[in-house]
Structures are given as structure tokens and as C-alpha cells.
Amino acid sequence: MKKTLVRGLAATVLAGLALAGAAAPALAAEDNGGVAVVDEPDTSQLNNIYTFAPLGVPVLGLVRSINAAPGKILPSFGS
């Protein structure tokens, strides 16, 4: 019974934090007459392998990062 109460309380707190996080962008526009002013996006490095994202995810950079991960995590012996 106590575990269920703790889990319910934790779920309620996490849901409240998620709602507060989702409301943050909407609250940002209040100072400017209800309109959020955004600067133009920086498109100067769209040829970078880590920023080119035809599917919404930088696929080539992601593959390269995953390939390099074992070498960065595991120690290298000798050289």
C-alpha cells in the first residue's frame, strides 16, 4: 500500500513537471504583446555532416558518432 502511494505521488509530480515544462514556451511571449520574437535561423553551416538532416535527424553524423563511441569509451592499449 505504501509503495503504491509513493508511486502515485511520484507520477503526479512528474506529470506536473511535464505540464510546467510544456507551458514555459507559451509563458515566454507575455512580455511582448503576446508575440514571441525569434531571430532568423543560422544556415551558414548546413553543409556540416552533423547538421545536415534530410529526415529531421542528422543521420550521417549520428552514424559516425555511434561508430566512434566504442573507441572513446574503451581504453586503447598500445599505439
N, C-alpha and C positions, 0 to 999 in steps of 0.2 A: 504494500500500500504506500509506504514511504517512497519507494523507488518511482512508482507511478506519479506521485505528486511532484517529485523533483523533476522528472522528465517532462511533465506537463508545464511546469514553471519555466524550464529551460526552453521549451518550444515556444512558449508565449513571449519570452524575452527576445529570442532570435527573430520571431516574426515581427515584433515591434521594431527591432533594429533594421530589419529589411525594409519595412514601410518608411521609417525615418530616412534611410538612405535613398529610397526612391523619391521621396519628396524634396530632397535637397536641391536638385536642378530647378524645380518649379519655384522654390523659395528664392532662388538667386535673382530672378527677374523683377522683384518687387521694387527695387530702388530706382529703376529706370523707366517708370511708367508702364510696367508690365511687359516690357520687351527686353529680351536678352540680346545684347550686342556682342557679336562674335567677329573676330578678325578673319581675314582671308586665310585659307589653308596654305601651308608652305609646301609647294610642289617642286622645289628645286632638286630633290634627291629621289625622284621616282624611279630612277634607273638603278638604285641601290637594291641588291638582292634581298635584303631584309625588309624593304618597304614595298616592293612590287607584289601586289596581292590581287591576282585575277579572280580568285574565288572568295575574296574577303579575308583570307588568311594568307600571310606571306609564306607560301608553300615551299619555295626553294630555300629560303632562309631557315624555315622550320626543319626541313630535311637535313640541311647542313649542320644545324645546331644539335640535332639528335645524333647524327653521325659522330660529332666531335665530343659528345658527352662522356663516353667511357674513358677516353684519353685524359679528360680533365678530372674525372673522379678517381680513377685508379692510379696508383703511383707508377711511375716508369722507372725501371731498373736498368742501369747502364745507358749508354748513348753512343 
